Amino acid sequence: MTWKLFYFDEALLDIREAKKWYFQQQKGLEKRFAEDVKQCIGHLHKNPLHYEVRYQSIRLAHCSTFPYSIHFYIDEPAKRLVIIAIIHQHRHPELAKNRK
């Protein structure tokens, strides 16, 4: 099945804020972060059912290098994957839970 990707505005803001923070730590690190997130989204896009439901109907995909998780759900009738949050794994999970 071909899935369309849909992002909450907050998820895009999550990426922007994290990239800004990594850039401030070391120039070029923000690009490595963005590539890690992109690869993770690519994996979940190919096989979203590989990721188990963690809370409500939300699934988590973990980035391989940076400690971030992509919170998403599958909207089967619309054939889309909805990314609601991309947050650091040590931040409180309620940030994502409140977005649905």
N, C-alpha and C positions, 0 to 999 in steps of 0.2 A: 504494500500500500504506500502511496505517496502522501506524505504529510506536509502541510503548510506550517511554517513557523509564525507564531504571533508573540509579540513581546508586550508586556505591560510597560507603560512609560517609566514606572519605578525601577524596573529591571534594567532598562537602558541607563537610567540615572545611576544605578548601582555600579555599572561598568565604568561610567565616566568618572565617578568619585574614586573608585579603586585605581583606575589608570592615573589619575591626578596624584594620588598618594604615592604610588610606586615611582612615578616620575620624580617626585620630590625626594625620594630616597636615593635613587640612582638613575641618571639619564639612560634611557633604553630599556629599563626594567618594565616600563608600562607596555612596551611592544611585546615583550615576552609574556606578560600577563594576558594581553589581548589574544595572542596566538594560542595560549593554553585554553582560554575560555572558548575560542573558536573551534578548537579541536574537540573539546568536550561536547559542545553543541552538535558538532558533526556526528559524533558517536551516538548521541541520544536521538538525533534525527533519523539515523539509519535503523535503529532498533530500540524504540522507546519502551517496549514491553520488557526489555531486559532489566529495567530499573523497577524495583519494588515500590509499592505504595508505602509511604512513611507516616503520613498523617492525612486525615480526611481523604481526598483523592490525589494528593500531591506526591510526586515521585522526586527523588533526589539523584542527581548525577554529580559526582565529585571530579573536579579538575585533577589532572595528574601531577602537576608541579606546584601550583599555588593552592593554598588551603581555602578554596572556595567551592561552594556547592551551588548547583543550578536547580532551582525549585520549579517544577513544571507539572502540568496535568495534560491528559489526553482528552481532547474533545472529539470523540469518534464521529458523531453525526456531521460535524463540520470538517472532519478529516484534517484537524490541525493540532499542533502541539503548542500549548500556551505556557510561555516562560513568565513566571510571576516574580521571581527574585533571583539575584546572583549575589550571594552574601558570604562573607567570611565564616568559616566553620565554627569559630569561637564566639561569634556574635549570638545574641539571644534569638532562638528560632521563631519567637513570636513576631519578629519583624516580617517574616514571610507569611505567617499564618493569618495575619490581619489584612492581607492584600486581596484575598480571594473574594 
